[in-house]
Amino acid sequence: MSWTRTPLTALAVCVLLLTGTVGCGSDAARGQGEHRLSPSPAGEVLDDTDRHGRHYRETAEGHVPEVGVEVQPGPDGGGGEWDVRVTLRDFRLSPAGVKPRAVAGRGLAYLFVDDRLVTRLRTFEHRLPAGLVPRGTHHVTVRLYADDGTVWAVDGEPVESTADITASQAATAVTPTPSAEAGGAPGARPRPEGRGSRGRVGKAS
């Protein structure tokens, strides 16, 4: 009867492993599974930084995000408020609570007025209060960042888009700056900002 003990023992051990926290697979197989679930490479961190000291991160091959920005006066003249709308391509905004690490094609859109950080966007729209846009011409820029705070870049230039707007005393005068993809418009004054994305130049309308 001794010839039956070894197979039964092996079967019992396998059942125990299947019902416990360890599977019957090898460590190597489990390691391969974990590797398949890891995020895509996030690109190389460069020495260059933006004006706020955050390093550029060159996008990995095959990941070329693009951003556009459009700025319009608020409803009924807006009382000096401006509505900002962001468009993205090959990029998604991270939800709150994600780990502060760079993942290709993901992150936040930072909104600047005259190079001053206004907010970090997790949605495609934002309303600028009148106090941030006094009388005169202003530059509204949206730049893409990884979740670790590095700046996404293509060919060493930040991925961003800028729209020039002019606020009069009535807070409704606009200087349009259409995107490069839109092909321009009469009276438009494009303001190129880096080379991070085709069509990064925004527009105000």
Secondary structure, DSSP 8 states (H G I E B T S, - for coil): -GGGHHHHHHHHHHHHHHHSSS-SS-HHHHHHHHHHTS-----EEEEEE-TTS-EEEE--TT---EEEEEEEE-GGGGGG-EEEEEEEES-EE--TT--SS--TTEEEEEEEETTEEEEEESSSEEEE-GGGS-SEEEEEEEEEE-TTS-EEEETTEE-EEEEEEEE-TTS--------GGGT--TT-------SSSTT---EE-
